[in-house]
Amino acid sequence: MIKAIESDSHSGHASATPPRRVRVRVLRQDVAGSESYWERFEVPYEPNMNVISVLQKIAAQARTADGRKVPPVAWDCACLEEICGSCTMLINGRTRMACSALVDKLADENGGEIELGPMSKFPVVRDLVVDRQRLFRALERVQAWVPVDDSYDHGPGPRISAAQQEDAYPLSECISCGCCLEACPQFTKIELTQRDGESEADFEARRRKAFDTAFVGAHAISQTMLFNSHPVGGMIADERLETLTGPGGIQMCGNAQNCVAVCPKKIPLTRSIARAGRAATVWVFKRFFDR
Amino acid sequence: MAKPRILIVGGGLAGLSCAMRLAESGVHVDLVSLVPVKRSHSVCAQGGINSVNALTRQQGDTEWKHFDDTVYGGDFLQHQPPVKEMTDWGPRIIDLMDRLGVPFNRTTEGFRDQRRFGGTLYKRTSFAGATTGQQLLYALDEQVRRHEVEGLVKKWEFWDFLAPVLDDNGHCRGAICQDLVTMEFRSFQADAVVLATGGNGLVFGRSTMSMVCTGSAVSRAYQAGAWYGNGEFIQVHPTAIPGADKLRLMSESARGEGGRVWVPRKPQDARDPRDIPEAERSYFLEERYPKYGNLVPRDIATREIFDICTTDGLSVEKDRLCVYLDLTHIPREILDRKLGGILEIYEKFQGVDPRLVPMKIFPAVHYSMGGLWVDYERSHDGGMVEGSPRNQQTNIPGLYAIGECDYQYHGANRLGANSLLSCIFSGLFVAPTLVAVGDAHRDSIDRQKLCEAELRRQETRHRDLLARTVGDENPYALHQELGNVMTRAATVVRRNDQLAEAYAEVCQLAERWKQCAVSDTGSWTNQNVVFTKAVGDMFPVAKLILKGALLRDECRGAHFKPQFAMPGLAATDPAEKRREAEAWCDRFAENTARWLKSTIAACGPNGEPEISYQDVDTSLNPPRPRLYGLVGAEAIEEVWKERERVTA
């Protein structure tokens, strides 16, 4: 029997007594840098409901389980079909997408209550909303793009075999959700605040430096291999490998393999990391002998 | 020549392709988006992107045929020069996206593979797995990130567009936006403001669209004086998975592989569907369309599923309209091989294995063909003049619209795999216009002062909302009610009495919205007040959709009014049949003269739309009847062709 959900004896269905209410515990935080605290909510159960619909109901009622009026819980979402990468959070302690987390399957996990918290490796903005700018900055660090001359007409791109396409496509499905970073023991939180008297530009520069010397993360390593394997993208492969062998590069990977286990898109991240490791080794030797 | 400064609102395919092209021209771009641009709704598109290609060309396909399919599919409601320009650009756009690294599926020989989509005989559709939109979006996101590193693009992610800034002559000189984290207001002075904010599915409550597709940016431009074109044309996809939070698309290929649609004959039969005997099931599509069965055209499937639930009351569930889409008779290994991907989506979100239990599906609002009215300049060869200041410009000088939020390319009905093309095309094509327009619009106007005045208006609106802590109305509940009204009256089947009633209901909802209390009065990441504001801005759009639909007494594309449908021919006697066909064609010609016009809505006092009509440029390809599946189609076609020959 699903514990999180109390059964409802008023149901018209003969087959089973369907559950009625969903109990949720949310780790809240009012602003960046403030203390966090737990709050309990209860919402009516509906068949097939996911964590997003639970949060939508919490927003609509804006009351805790004991009837106290509180501001609605803030959270990120957009597509609700696990393709935009917005709604990553800790659900019963596990990093995952809220849209594809179904209440019926969660309830058993946590002694009758669904527990929601923000990702722990990124600064909290409010409640379940975190700031993932570092994740996108990593894509800049590894130059995750094809360096085309311009967007004018130069005919088609290079011929690519079906096998190459099948190899690249899964890597290109990365939704930048950050699950792999949350689960990685080597990826640790960077949370900086603007100092008194520090200009916006100085603060940005300090933050940029902190980002750029810390671990780049599995998602960016995988993107490196995606673009290095592209005929035109690979023309700057050396520049990307230079980044990957620099501070916060691939040498920081501890091979815990958590990333691949939590990836909602089942991207072969450890395969990318292994390939990147080999390429980096070759690159280091090449650089040494080219001197 | 001083470089202009451009503000783009929205970072989907249209906004990003525009930003990329502008940055490449050395123009500085501010890019405002509700979400990190990589998470824009374009990411959800699955099927592919259309263009004539090397293979179809050798089978007789041309840019012209792609153009013809598009205007025929759109029931001739779009101006033809922009469509012609778009389909002419098709091959170049696919080549470009290929160069940017989109992993299009490949043939054995390493060429791009294509598949066939609805509304055409050719395999025109390039695709990247089942996530073509995601792959196209990422390729553009990557290029824009590259320009961002170089300092030409500045992204303002998690920012909301609140209003354009207009000068005394009604020219757009910038915009006011709000940071959704700090809630800070900011004015953006700009030589041109480009809206690329997508569709408005949330006006219908739940749809296949993302949660950010509220239509609020377009509504705010409309309330500031921009015209809205063809608002009543909304595409409804026949098969989506109903969810409490959203409606997720279920691909047509499920029926293509033998899926059967049915409902229990007994209303809301509570038995497990597998226990309901064949005789007590209604396979209503197969019964009503023995020839096409479950594979009737999209609009017909949509209408029939909708009608059996609403008019016949045979929905599988009482509170949630749905019918069964049954694959359980097909062996598991076939399903896994041919439909694995989409069945996994159903399983993931419904927690039920569709190989064992029939799926529950229902039509869902999917795409807004209508949108902001935009201009174009016709070229001598029937396309558009590149760089003309009129291209994609709304009636407010300096305010532009591209992508799904303009009304330009899809007429009364959009063909599958044409939306990605129109988004990228309009984004690229408008760029030279913007580069030039910056110069034309730069003068001594004190933008700073204008912006400050508008900024203060927006701050006041925000403060007033925050002050509303007592009131009986809940914005989330009102949104749900609005969605129910709109879905009931203005989606698949439209009746004038229902539309008029819905209009009155929306007016009441808009009044009740004024009694909304916000549950969060804070000034940090206040999603509550942002949503409340967006709901308030849905009412003017809902009204223009309803009024446009109410006034349009005909059937055209996605707009279906049974009262004005033109049935097929009844006669069997050849002479009688001929007479009926003549009458049918007379009526068609009359209807074309009366209704082949763009609906233009201007926002009047209190958000009431003032509707007028504009002629459509059909000079390249004269309108002809769409006869698919109609009884007597051959006779009608014969008469029509004779008449065409006479006029030619």
Interface residues (C-beta under 8 A of the other chain):
Chain A: G12 H13 A14 S15 D30 V31 E46 N48 M49 N50 I52 S53 Q56 A59 A60 A62 K69 V70 P71 P72 A74 D76 C77 A78 C79 L80 E81 E82 I83 C84 G85 S86 C99 S100 L102 D104 K105 V125 R126 D127 V129 R132 F136 L139 E140 Q143 A144 W145 V146 P147 V148 D150 S151 D153 H154 G155 P156 G157 R159 I160 S161 A162 Q164 Q165 A168 Y169 S172 E173 I175 S176 F227 H230 V232 G233
Chain B: S17 M20 R21 E24 V35 P36 K38 R39 S40 H41 V43 C44 R92 I94 D95 L96 D98 R99 L100 G101 P103 F104 N105 R106 T107 T108 E109 G110 F111 R112 A128 G129 T131 Q134 Q135 Y138 A139 E142 Q143 R145 R146 E148 V149 V181 S210 M211 V212 G243 A244 D245 K246 R248 A270 D272 I345 K348 F349 Q350 G351 V352 L428 N474 Y476 A477 S519 D520 T521 G522 W524 T525 N526 Q527 N528 F531
